[in-house]
Amino acid sequence: PGLTPDINATIYNPSSQIVKNGATLLLNEIELNNSFKIEDSALISPTTGTFLITFSVNNGEQAAPGDYVGVAINGVLVTSSKRPITTTTNTTAVFATLINRNDKITLVANVAQDRTITASGAPSASLSVMMIAY
């Protein structure tokens, strides 16, 4: 028993986008925002706690083996969040992690060369962060 924190946000990009190696994916639309600061395709945590992070990235044109996307916190990749970019399917990840107040959460790409992430049938990318415990 206890209070459930109402601290969560979802941002996404409804259009195809070109991603560059090491760059943050563009997430320019807000689906939901309860307490987060949103800045330059990043979610900035309003408090410290345990958060559930979910992301999805659509298929990439001409994706190559080794291309991947993942979540970065303050510019540091969360290794367990790495997911391959493929030419045929979307990719998703769900994981829990400790996030500190003012931490910046982004989606970043690791690609051999610029890739187009499509928006066919779904947004090109989305990111959701939800606090599950203080």
N, C-alpha and C positions, 0 to 999 in steps of 0.2 A: 504493500500500500504506500501511497505517497502521491505527490504531484507529478504530473507529466509535463515536462517543459514544452512550451509552444515556441520553440526556436528552430526555424527551418527555412530553407529557400531552395528554389529550383530556377536555374537559368538555362537557356538553350539557344540554338541558332536554327531557324526554320529553313534556311537556304544552304545550298552547297557552298563550300569554302575551300580555299587553297591553304594548306598548312606547310610550314617551313620547319626544318630541323631545329629543335630546341625552343620553338615558339609556342606561345599560349594559343589555344584554340579560341576563336571568336565566339562568344556566347552573349549575344546582343539583345535577347528578349528575356523578360522576367515573367515566369509563370506564377511564382509565389515568393513572397518575402516577408518573413516574420523575424525582425530584429537584426538581420545581417546588413552590413554595408556592402554595396555592390560597386566595384570600381574596376574598369579595364578588363572585363571578362573574369573577374575574380570575386569570390565570396570572402568577406572578412568577418571573422568570428566575433560576436559581441561578448563572449564569455568563455571561460575555461570549462571543459567537460569532455565526456565521451560522446562522439558523434558517429552516426551511420552515414557513410558516403556512398552514393550510387552514381555511376555515369554510364552513358551509352554513346557510342560513336558509330556512324553508319559506315558502309563499305567505301573503300578508297579506289579511285581509278588508278590503274597501273601500280598498285601496292606491291612491294617486294618483300621477300622473307627478311625478317629483322626490323621491319617498320612496326612501330608500336605507339600507343598513346597511354598515358597514365596520369595520376593525380600528383601534383606537387604541392607541398606545404612550405610556404616561404621560399619557393624556388628549388626545394629539395624533393626529388622524386621519391614517392612512397613505393618501394620496390615491389611489394606484393600487389600493387594496383596495375602493373604493366599488363596491357592486353594487345594482341597483334591487330594490325590493320590488314584486312584482306580485300580482295577484289569482289568477293561474292556475298559476304554476310556482314551484319553489324556485330559489334562486340560490346559487352557490358561487364561491369564489375560492381560488387557490393562488399564493403568491409567496414569494420568499426575501428576507430582510432582516437587517441587523445588529441585534442586541439586546444591550444591556449588562446586566451583573449587576444584579439588583433592579429591572429595568424591569417595568412592569405592563402586561400585554396584555389588552385587553377587546374585546368587540363592542359597537358603539354604533349607535344609530338616529338618522336624520334624517328626521322625518315631519312633515307639515303638521298632523296632529292624532293623537291616540292611535289606534293600530292594533292589531288582534289578529293575531298570527302563529300560524297553525294548527299542529296536530301531527297532521294527517291523513296517514297513511302514512309518517311520518318524525318525528323530533324537531322541535320548533319551531326550534331552533338548536343548532349544535355548533361547537366551536373546538378545533383541534389545533395544537400547536406542537412541532416536532422539531428538535433541533440537528443540523446537517449538517457543520459545521466549526468548529474552535476559532479 
